[in-house]
Amino acid sequence: FWRCAGVCTLLLPFIMMTLKKVLQFVNFVACQLFALLMAMWFRIYLHPSKTSPFIRHVVATLLGFYLALFCFGWYSLHFLVQSGLSYGVMIFAGLEHMHKYCFIVTLGYLIVCQITRVYVFDYGMYSADFTGPMMVITQKITSMAFEIHDGKTNVRMPSLLEYLSYNCNFMGILAGPTCSYRDYMAFIEGTCYQARHQENANGKENGKFKQSEPSPKNDVISKLCTCAISLAVYLSLYKLLPVEYSIDDYFVKSTPLYLQVIYLYLAMLALRPKYYFVWTLADAINNAAGFGFNGYNKDGSPRWDLISNLRILDIEFATSFKLFLDNWNIQTALWLKRVCYERCPVNPTAATFLLSAMWHGVYPGYYLTFVTGIGMTMAARAVRHNIRPYFLVSDSHKLVYDVITWACTQVAISYTVVPFVLLAVGSSLKFYSSWYFFLHLLCLLVVLALPVKSKRRQAKEQQENQQKDSQSDPSTDSNCNQKDKTS
């Protein structure tokens, strides 16, 4: 066919790869739009007041399996295998060690699938990226295991239907986001509004609060508009500003350094709307189904950001590395914090970045990005603790500090994320070497020159100081008690 059409066979791999990417994207968007329609139907016709949680679980699970089968074919069986293995671990392992075994089995199966997809099937064979949904399922399974272990779900094991509904429901099977098992069960059972509604109840009836359920319509429309703008910006700019051009030999030799910095920032700026589109659409689907209510704003309007994955303005105007990461892929950051950062006894920052690299995949560029991120985070923390106080003397000084740190943050983020986009070791090191590893060396010097105590060490020292003060001056407490008794 290709020879009859007059197409050079040397271009076949490129054409097939392009068609594959386009097909995957079209399938994803079509399935997400179908999920949006089903979410609205789910909220109206399968409302908790009209049907039982059992029916809601069954419908959410079956629709999720249908979307997975449509997008990934029989690769979607991995979702069931991963969930089944972890559910077996949760049943047969004791409560004390269940979360650890679930974490090892779930993450291990994900890594095996990622290795197989990247280094086996992607060489000369068609392979859909079925590991994307598995990344979200990994977060959900481990989050549930840690919640049960910590007693946050009343230590109740979910039934198999509840478990599959939580992991594979149609609202989050393709793009997430991750959510708490407790929040998901409250949504299915129709109790998600009660805890956040008591303070804003409209009245009482028979001694109970008479509640009016907030509507997600305005938030869904707003998020869909954000999706449309993000998609339009991405499709308009990503081919004009490819990241790969930043390692082009002619570009590196003929372009001044400041223009290379500006181009890198613009290239990353053109790439981010793709993620804005995917995550905002996923958030809108959950909201349309009635999931994501998070209380009320000060003006009385409902908030639908319980499981939101990003804050676009806070990302684009972030003045520190931490602020950027706190507003980017929020639910993943919370998951990393719960399962790693808060539990790792030694160097939790480095452990969290390494876990994030393992979870993302097996491309070497991921590891280069997150290892670089460790140094960037430590350097940014040192600058903030040691230099920022000098700029807080007036509003004008703080404005200057914010402008400088915004520019530095955007450059640092762009520099760090390049290997994440390029993926390969050779091209990533080529980029860093064209910059003479400048930011790596700068971060090293900053960390050595401006050491910062860890938060845990600071908290420990504060407790020790408080204990010393209370022991060294017992008369103060007695005098205060005497005054209290007299009054």
N, C-alpha and C positions, 0 to 999 in steps of 0.2 A: 504494500500500500504506500509506504513512504517513498519507495523508488518511483512508483507511478506518479506520485504527487510532485516529484522533482525535489524532494528534501534530501539534503546530504545526510548520509547515515551517521556521520560524525556528530551531528547535532541531536541525534535521537536521545542520548542520555539526558541532555539538558532539557529537551522538550518534554520527555516523560516525567522528569522531576518537577518541572513547572506545572504540568497538568495535574500531577499528584497533589502538589501543594494547593492548587486552586480548588481541586475536588474536595480535599479535606476541609478547607475553609468554608466552601459553600455548604457542605454537609453539616458542619458545626453551626453555622448561622441559621440554616433551615431548621435544625433540631432545636436550637434555643428559641427561635420564634414560635415553633410548635409548643415548646414547653411553656412559653409565656401565655399562650392561649389556654393551655390546659391548666395553668396556675389560676387564671381568672375563673375558669369553670370549676376548679377544685374548691376555691374559696366560696363561691356562691351556692353551688349545688351539693357539695359535700361538706358543708359547714358543720362544726361540732354539734350545733344545736339540732341538726337534721339527721345526722348519721353517727354511727358508733366509731370509736377509735380503730376497731378492727378493720372496718371497711376503708377508712382513710389510709391505714397502713398498707392494705392489699393494693389499692389503686395506685398509691404513690410508688410502691415497689415495682409493680408490673409495668407502669409507664416508664420507670427508670430503666428497666431491663430492655424495653422496646427501643428506647433511644440509644442505649449502648450497643445493641445488636445492629441497629441501622448504621451507626457511625463506624463501628470497629469490627463488625462481623463476629466470627468465632473467637477473635482475640478477647472479646468481652468475657469469656469464660474465666479468664484470669481474675476478674473481679470476684467471682463466686469462690474460686479456689483460695484466694487470699483471705476472703472473709470467713470461709469455712475453716481453714486452718487456725485462724486466730480465735474463732468461736470455740473450737475444740480445746485450745489452750486455756481459755477463760473458764471452761467448765471443769477441766480435770486438774488445773493448777490451783494451789491454795491461794487464799486472798492475800497472803503476805507477799508472795512472789509473782502473782499473776501479771502485774503491770510490766515487770521486767521481761518475762517470757514472751508476752504479747508484743512488746517493743522489738525484741530480737527477731521473732518469727516474721512479723509484718514487714519490718524494714528490710530484713534479709531477703524475703521473697520479692520485694520491690526492686532491690539491687540486682538480683538474678535476672529478672525480666528486663531491666534496663541494659544490662550487659548483653543479653541475648539479642535485644532489638537493635542495639547500636553496632555491635561487632559481629553479628551473624546475619540477621535478616536484611539489614540495610545495605549490605554489599551485593548489589545485583538483583535484589528481590523487593517486591512491594511490601511495605510495612507501615501500617497506620500507627500513629503515636498513641497506643493504648495505655502507655505508662502515665500519661497526664492524669486521667481519672484515678489511677491507682495511687498517685501521690496524695490526692485528697482523701481517699479511703484509708491510706496509712495514717494520716493525721486523725481521722475520725476514730479508728479502732484504738489507737494508742491513747487518745484523749479519753475515750470511754473507760478504758482499763485503768487509767490513772484516777479518773473521777470515782470509780467504784472502790479502788484501793484507798483513796483518801476519804471515803465516806460522804462524798458530795451528792450521791444519788440514793441515799438511804440504804446503801449496800445491797441493792436489789439487782440480780442478774436479769438482763433483758431476755425475753423470749426470742426464738429464732426469727419470727416475723418482725418484731420490733427492731432487732439487730440489723436485718437486711434492709428494712425501711430506712433506718438511720443512715446506713452506709450507701445505699443505692437508690434513693428516692429521685424522682425525675427532676426535681428542682435543682439538685446539686451534683448529679452524676457526671456531667460533662465538664463543669468549671468551678464546682464548689459553690460557695466557700465552706470552709470548715466551721462547724458550730458545736456548741456544747450538747451532749446527749440529754441533759436535763432540760435545756431550752427547747430542743426538738420535741421531746415528749410533751412538754407543756403546750406547744403549738398543736400537736396532733390531738391532744385531749381537750383543747379549747380553754386552757387555764393560763395562757401566756399573758393575757391582759390583766388578770386579777391582781397580781402582786404589784404591778406598776400603775394600777388604776385607783388604788384605795385613796390616795391623797387627792385625786382629782374627780372623785365620784360626784355625780350630779344630784343625787338624792338618795333616800332610803325607802325601802319597801319591805314590810314585814320584818323589820329589824335588820335587814341585810342591805348592802349597797346595791342600788339600781345602776347598772353600768351601761354606757353606750359605747359600742365597739368603734374604735377609730378606723377611718378609711385610709388605705394606702394609695388612693388614686392619684393625688397630687404628686406624691413622691415617685410613683412609678412613671408618670408622665415626664417629670423632671429628669429622671435617670435615663429614660429612653431618648430624650433630647440630647443629653450628654453623650450617649452612645452614638447617635447620628453624627454629632460634631466630631467626636474622636475618630470615628471611622473615616469621615471625609478628610480630616487632617492627615491621618496616617496614609491613606491611599494616594493623597496628593503629594506627600513629601518623602515617603520612605525610599522611593527610587531615585529621587533627586539628590538625596543626602545619604548614600550608603556608608556604613561604618567601615567597610572594607577599603574604601578609598583612602582612609587615613594611613594605611600601610603601603600605599602605592609608591614605588621608588621615585617616580618623577614628582609626585606631590610632596614627598618628604624633602627632596633635594631643592626644589624650586620655590617652596612656600615658606615665608618667615614663620618663626615659632608662634608668634601671637595669633597669626591667622590659622595655624594648625589647631591651636587651642579653641578658637572660636568655631572652627568647622566641627571639631569633635563634640563640642557642646550642642551645636545645632543638629548634628547627626543623632545624638542620643535624645534630644528633644523631639525629633521626628519619629523616633522609635517607640517612645512611651505611650502614645495614644492607642497603640494596639492593645496594650494591657489595660488601659482605661476602658476601652470598649468591652473587652471580654469580662472583666470583673464587675463593671457597672451593670452590664446586661444580666449577669448571674444574680446580682443583688436585686435588680428589678423583678426578676422571675420569682425569687423567694418572697419579696414584698407583695407581689400580685396574688400569691397564694395565702397571704395573711401572716407570713413568718418574717420576723425582724423588728417587731415593735419594741421600742426601748424607752417608753415613758413620754414625757411632754417637755417642750421647750418652755421658757419663761413666759412667752406670749400665749401659751395654751395650745399651740399646734403640736400634733403628734410627731414623735421622732421614730424614724424607721431605719436606724443605723446599727442595730444590734449585731449584725453579722456583715456589715460593710467592710470591704477589703482595702479601701484607699480613701484618701482625702486629697484631691487633686491640687487645690490651691496650696495646701500645707506642704505638698511635695515640691511644687515648682518654686516656692518661696522659702524653703527650708534654709535655716542659717547654721545648721550643724549636721554632721554626718548622722548623729543619733536621731534628730528630728526627721530627717529624710526616711530613715529606716522605720521609725515608729509609725509613719503614715503610708508606707508602701507595703502591700501584701500584709495587712494588719492581722488577719486571722492566723496566718503562718507564723508571724512574729510572736503572737500570743501562745501558739502551740509550742514553739521553740522555748519560750520562757517557762512554760509549765513543766515540760518534760525534761528539759536539760539545764537551763540557766539557773533555776531556783534549786536544783538538786545536785548540781556538780560541785564537789567540795574543792576542786583545784582548778584555777583559771577558767571560770565558767564562760568568759567571753570567747576564748579560743575554742573551747569545746562546742559552744553553740554555733559558731561559724563553720566548724568542720562537720557537724551534724547537718547543717543546712546544705553544705556541698554534697554530702552523701545522699541526702534526700532528693536533691535536684537531678542527679544523674551521674553518669560515669565519664562524661566528656572532660578532658583535662582542663579546658578553659574554666569550668565551674570551680575547680579547686584553686586555680590561679586567682580567680576573682575573690573567693572567700578568704584565702590566705592573705591577700592584699588588704581585704576588708578588716582583718584583725588589726593590722598596723595602723590603718586609717582611723579606726575607732579609738584605739589607745592614744594616738596623737591628738585627735580632736578633743578627747576628754582632758588631756593634759593642758591644751591651750585654753579650754573653757575654764578650768579650775584655776589656772595661774595668771591668765592675761585678762579675761573678761571683767573681773572686779575693778580694774583700773578704768574701764570705760563706762562704768555705771554712775559716775559722778554727776552727769547731766544728760538730758535727753539728746542733745546734739552729739555728744560723744558716743552714746549708745547707738544712734542712727548710723554713725560712721562705722562702728563695729559691726552692726548688722549687715551693712552693704558689703563690707570686706569679707565677712564670713559667708555671706550668701554666694559671692563669686567663688570663693575658695571651695565651698561645699559642692557647687555644681561641677567645678573642674575635677575635684577629687572623686566624685561619684562617676563621672564620665570616664575618667582614667581607670578606675577600678573595674568598671563593668565591661570594658572592651573585650577581655578574654571570654566573658560570658556569652558575647555575641559571636565572636570568631570561632570559639570552641576548640580549635586545634592549638597544640603547643607551639608549633613553628611560627604561625602567624601572630600569636599572642606575644611571644618573646620578641618577635620582630618589631611589634608596636612599642613595647616597653623599651627596647634597645634604641629605637629612634628618638625616644624621650630621655635616653641615657639613665633610665630607672630613677629619674629625678625625684618623683614623689615618694618612692620607696626609701631612698636615702634621706630625704627630708623628714619623713615620719620617724625613721630610726633616730636621727639627731634630736628631734623634738622629745621623743619618749625618754632618751637618755638625759637630756638637759632639764626636762620639766617632769620629774616623776610625780605620780599621783597615787595616793593610797586607794585601795579598793573600797567599795562601799561596805563590804562586810567588815573590813578592818576598821574603818571609820566608826561603824556602829558599835563594834566591840570596844574600841577605845572610849567612846562616849559612855557606855555602860560602866566601864571601869572607873572613869572619872567621877561619875555620879555616885558610885559606891564609895569611893575615897572621900568625896565631899560629905556624904552622910555619916561616914564613920569618924571623920576628923572633927566634925562640929555637931555633936549630939545635943548641945545646949540650945541650938537654934530650934530644933524640933520640939524640945521641952518648952521653950518660951512660947512657941507658936501654939502648942497645946494649951498652955496656961491661959493665953489670950482668948483662945476659942472657948475654953470653959467659962472664963469670966464673962465674955459676951453672951 
